[in-house]
Amino acid sequence: MMAETKTSTAREEYRYGPETNENDACKLALGKAKMKALANVLGESVSAEELMSCKGSTGKNADYQCDLNQLTWSLIDGDIKKSKEKLPVIEKRGDATACVVEVEIEVEIPKDNADPNFQLRADFKQTVFRVGDDFNLDIELNQSGYFAVFNWLPHDSNSIVRIIPAIEDPSQATVYLSAEKTKGLKASYAMTANWADSYTGKRKFYDEYLIVVATKRKMFWLSKYSYDEFQALLQSIPRPEKRRVIKAYQLTKN
């Protein structure tokens, strides 16, 4: 039996100034159009990530790479089988310029929906951290389940590293929260913001992401994944069996 597909179209634009070139702006406009077309089919799930407002190294200009990273994760839930784009159109918007893109996509309809009775909350109080800052990551489930926390570093080989449980602990690759066997369905972890060894040069700001994945069944997570490996693994877990929260933040040396 073939999977059901649906065709969806959308038109989006990305406004940019002299700090962003036309090709980059049009890539972002295309990503936004695909995300909007996916939302037309799948609902708001593709655009509900808790992401931040991107800033460049000066703190003033839009950061193309950060915007692209946000769209990358927003598009992960949709399975696009075909995509057809019209040629982009460049239009003036006052003092700025806009690249306008229209796209038609063919989307595979998920066979199942997320379980509304399986919920995950993950939170920390800041969105900008200086190197060395300490903070707490608070996690809560509304029913017994398993979870693991990963750090996505798009500027460090696009790697995704498991940080909870710590990779130094070979005894487990996931955490179980149970109202009966633990102190409840909440956990809090003390963490410290660190500068990646690959962050060289003059740039003072980087966007990074904490990804919390909760599952009803025990998962044996590896210590590290490439982006493509992690994406494929997440999509292989049935939607009723998982929840995911992405928390974005900026890391600075200032």
Secondary structure as a PSIPRED ss2 file (coil, helix, strand):
# PSIPRED VFORMAT (PSIPRED V4.0)

   1 M C   1.000  0.000  0.000
   2 M C   1.000  0.000  0.000
   3 A C   1.000  0.000  0.000
   4 E C   1.000  0.000  0.000
   5 T E   0.000  0.000  1.000
   6 K E   0.000  0.000  1.000
   7 T E   0.000  0.000  1.000
   8 S E   0.000  0.000  1.000
   9 T E   0.000  0.000  1.000
  10 A E   0.000  0.000  1.000
  11 R E   0.000  0.000  1.000
  12 E E   0.000  0.000  1.000
  13 E E   0.000  0.000  1.000
  14 Y E   0.000  0.000  1.000
  15 R E   0.000  0.000  1.000
  16 Y E   0.000  0.000  1.000
  17 G C   1.000  0.000  0.000
  18 P C   1.000  0.000  0.000
  19 E C   1.000  0.000  0.000
  20 T C   1.000  0.000  0.000
  21 N C   1.000  0.000  0.000
  22 E H   0.000  1.000  0.000
  23 N H   0.000  1.000  0.000
  24 D H   0.000  1.000  0.000
  25 A H   0.000  1.000  0.000
  26 C H   0.000  1.000  0.000
  27 K H   0.000  1.000  0.000
  28 L H   0.000  1.000  0.000
  29 A H   0.000  1.000  0.000
  30 L H   0.000  1.000  0.000
  31 G H   0.000  1.000  0.000
  32 K H   0.000  1.000  0.000
  33 A H   0.000  1.000  0.000
  34 K H   0.000  1.000  0.000
  35 M H   0.000  1.000  0.000
  36 K H   0.000  1.000  0.000
  37 A H   0.000  1.000  0.000
  38 L H   0.000  1.000  0.000
  39 A H   0.000  1.000  0.000
  40 N H   0.000  1.000  0.000
  41 V H   0.000  1.000  0.000
  42 L H   0.000  1.000  0.000
  43 G C   1.000  0.000  0.000
  44 E H   0.000  1.000  0.000
  45 S H   0.000  1.000  0.000
  46 V H   0.000  1.000  0.000
  47 S H   0.000  1.000  0.000
  48 A C   1.000  0.000  0.000
  49 E C   1.000  0.000  0.000
  50 E E   0.000  0.000  1.000
  51 L C   1.000  0.000  0.000
  52 M C   1.000  0.000  0.000
  53 S C   1.000  0.000  0.000
  54 C C   1.000  0.000  0.000
  55 K C   1.000  0.000  0.000
  56 G C   1.000  0.000  0.000
  57 S C   1.000  0.000  0.000
  58 T C   1.000  0.000  0.000
  59 G C   1.000  0.000  0.000
  60 K C   1.000  0.000  0.000
  61 N C   1.000  0.000  0.000
  62 A C   1.000  0.000  0.000
  63 D C   1.000  0.000  0.000
  64 Y H   0.000  1.000  0.000
  65 Q H   0.000  1.000  0.000
  66 C H   0.000  1.000  0.000
  67 D H   0.000  1.000  0.000
  68 L H   0.000  1.000  0.000
  69 N H   0.000  1.000  0.000
  70 Q H   0.000  1.000  0.000
  71 L H   0.000  1.000  0.000
  72 T H   0.000  1.000  0.000
  73 W H   0.000  1.000  0.000
  74 S H   0.000  1.000  0.000
  75 L C   1.000  0.000  0.000
  76 I C   1.000  0.000  0.000
  77 D C   1.000  0.000  0.000
  78 G C   1.000  0.000  0.000
  79 D C   1.000  0.000  0.000
  80 I E   0.000  0.000  1.000
  81 K E   0.000  0.000  1.000
  82 K E   0.000  0.000  1.000
  83 S E   0.000  0.000  1.000
  84 K E   0.000  0.000  1.000
  85 E E   0.000  0.000  1.000
  86 K C   1.000  0.000  0.000
  87 L C   1.000  0.000  0.000
  88 P C   1.000  0.000  0.000
  89 V E   0.000  0.000  1.000
  90 I E   0.000  0.000  1.000
  91 E E   0.000  0.000  1.000
  92 K E   0.000  0.000  1.000
  93 R E   0.000  0.000  1.000
  94 G C   1.000  0.000  0.000
  95 D C   1.000  0.000  0.000
  96 A E   0.000  0.000  1.000
  97 T E   0.000  0.000  1.000
  98 A E   0.000  0.000  1.000
  99 C E   0.000  0.000  1.000
 100 V E   0.000  0.000  1.000
 101 V E   0.000  0.000  1.000
 102 E E   0.000  0.000  1.000
 103 V E   0.000  0.000  1.000
 104 E E   0.000  0.000  1.000
 105 I E   0.000  0.000  1.000
 106 E E   0.000  0.000  1.000
 107 V E   0.000  0.000  1.000
 108 E E   0.000  0.000  1.000
 109 I C   1.000  0.000  0.000
 110 P C   1.000  0.000  0.000
 111 K C   1.000  0.000  0.000
 112 D C   1.000  0.000  0.000
 113 N C   1.000  0.000  0.000
 114 A C   1.000  0.000  0.000
 115 D C   1.000  0.000  0.000
 116 P C   1.000  0.000  0.000
 117 N C   1.000  0.000  0.000
 118 F C   1.000  0.000  0.000
 119 Q C   1.000  0.000  0.000
 120 L E   0.000  0.000  1.000
 121 R E   0.000  0.000  1.000
 122 A E   0.000  0.000  1.000
 123 D E   0.000  0.000  1.000
 124 F C   1.000  0.000  0.000
 125 K C   1.000  0.000  0.000
 126 Q C   1.000  0.000  0.000
 127 T C   1.000  0.000  0.000
 128 V E   0.000  0.000  1.000
 129 F E   0.000  0.000  1.000
 130 R E   0.000  0.000  1.000
 131 V C   1.000  0.000  0.000
 132 G C   1.000  0.000  0.000
 133 D C   1.000  0.000  0.000
 134 D E   0.000  0.000  1.000
 135 F E   0.000  0.000  1.000
 136 N E   0.000  0.000  1.000
 137 L E   0.000  0.000  1.000
 138 D E   0.000  0.000  1.000
 139 I E   0.000  0.000  1.000
 140 E E   0.000  0.000  1.000
 141 L E   0.000  0.000  1.000
 142 N C   1.000  0.000  0.000
 143 Q C   1.000  0.000  0.000
 144 S C   1.000  0.000  0.000
 145 G E   0.000  0.000  1.000
 146 Y E   0.000  0.000  1.000
 147 F E   0.000  0.000  1.000
 148 A E   0.000  0.000  1.000
 149 V E   0.000  0.000  1.000
 150 F E   0.000  0.000  1.000
 151 N E   0.000  0.000  1.000
 152 W E   0.000  0.000  1.000
 153 L E   0.000  0.000  1.000
 154 P C   1.000  0.000  0.000
 155 H C   1.000  0.000  0.000
 156 D C   1.000  0.000  0.000
 157 S C   1.000  0.000  0.000
 158 N C   1.000  0.000  0.000
 159 S E   0.000  0.000  1.000
 160 I E   0.000  0.000  1.000
 161 V E   0.000  0.000  1.000
 162 R E   0.000  0.000  1.000
 163 I E   0.000  0.000  1.000
 164 I E   0.000  0.000  1.000
 165 P C   1.000  0.000  0.000
 166 A C   1.000  0.000  0.000
 167 I C   1.000  0.000  0.000
 168 E C   1.000  0.000  0.000
 169 D C   1.000  0.000  0.000
 170 P C   1.000  0.000  0.000
 171 S C   1.000  0.000  0.000
 172 Q C   1.000  0.000  0.000
 173 A C   1.000  0.000  0.000
 174 T C   1.000  0.000  0.000
 175 V E   0.000  0.000  1.000
 176 Y E   0.000  0.000  1.000
 177 L E   0.000  0.000  1.000
 178 S C   1.000  0.000  0.000
 179 A C   1.000  0.000  0.000
 180 E C   1.000  0.000  0.000
 181 K C   1.000  0.000  0.000
 182 T C   1.000  0.000  0.000
 183 K C   1.000  0.000  0.000
 184 G C   1.000  0.000  0.000
 185 L C   1.000  0.000  0.000
 186 K E   0.000  0.000  1.000
 187 A E   0.000  0.000  1.000
 188 S E   0.000  0.000  1.000
 189 Y E   0.000  0.000  1.000
 190 A E   0.000  0.000  1.000
 191 M E   0.000  0.000  1.000
 192 T E   0.000  0.000  1.000
 193 A C   1.000  0.000  0.000
 194 N C   1.000  0.000  0.000
 195 W C   1.000  0.000  0.000
 196 A C   1.000  0.000  0.000
 197 D C   1.000  0.000  0.000
 198 S C   1.000  0.000  0.000
 199 Y C   1.000  0.000  0.000
 200 T C   1.000  0.000  0.000
 201 G C   1.000  0.000  0.000
 202 K C   1.000  0.000  0.000
 203 R C   1.000  0.000  0.000
 204 K C   1.000  0.000  0.000
 205 F E   0.000  0.000  1.000
 206 Y E   0.000  0.000  1.000
 207 D E   0.000  0.000  1.000
 208 E E   0.000  0.000  1.000
 209 Y E   0.000  0.000  1.000
 210 L E   0.000  0.000  1.000
 211 I E   0.000  0.000  1.000
 212 V E   0.000  0.000  1.000
 213 V E   0.000  0.000  1.000
 214 A E   0.000  0.000  1.000
 215 T E   0.000  0.000  1.000
 216 K C   1.000  0.000  0.000
 217 R C   1.000  0.000  0.000
 218 K C   1.000  0.000  0.000
 219 M C   1.000  0.000  0.000
 220 F C   1.000  0.000  0.000
 221 W C   1.000  0.000  0.000
 222 L C   1.000  0.000  0.000
 223 S C   1.000  0.000  0.000
 224 K E   0.000  0.000  1.000
 225 Y E   0.000  0.000  1.000
 226 S E   0.000  0.000  1.000
 227 Y H   0.000  1.000  0.000
 228 D H   0.000  1.000  0.000
 229 E H   0.000  1.000  0.000
 230 F H   0.000  1.000  0.000
 231 Q H   0.000  1.000  0.000
 232 A H   0.000  1.000  0.000
 233 L H   0.000  1.000  0.000
 234 L H   0.000  1.000  0.000
 235 Q H   0.000  1.000  0.000
 236 S H   0.000  1.000  0.000
 237 I C   1.000  0.000  0.000
 238 P C   1.000  0.000  0.000
 239 R H   0.000  1.000  0.000
 240 P H   0.000  1.000  0.000
 241 E H   0.000  1.000  0.000
 242 K E   0.000  0.000  1.000
 243 R E   0.000  0.000  1.000
 244 R E   0.000  0.000  1.000
 245 V E   0.000  0.000  1.000
 246 I E   0.000  0.000  1.000
 247 K E   0.000  0.000  1.000
 248 A E   0.000  0.000  1.000
 249 Y E   0.000  0.000  1.000
 250 Q E   0.000  0.000  1.000
 251 L E   0.000  0.000  1.000
 252 T E   0.000  0.000  1.000
 253 K C   1.000  0.000  0.000
 254 N C   1.000  0.000  0.000
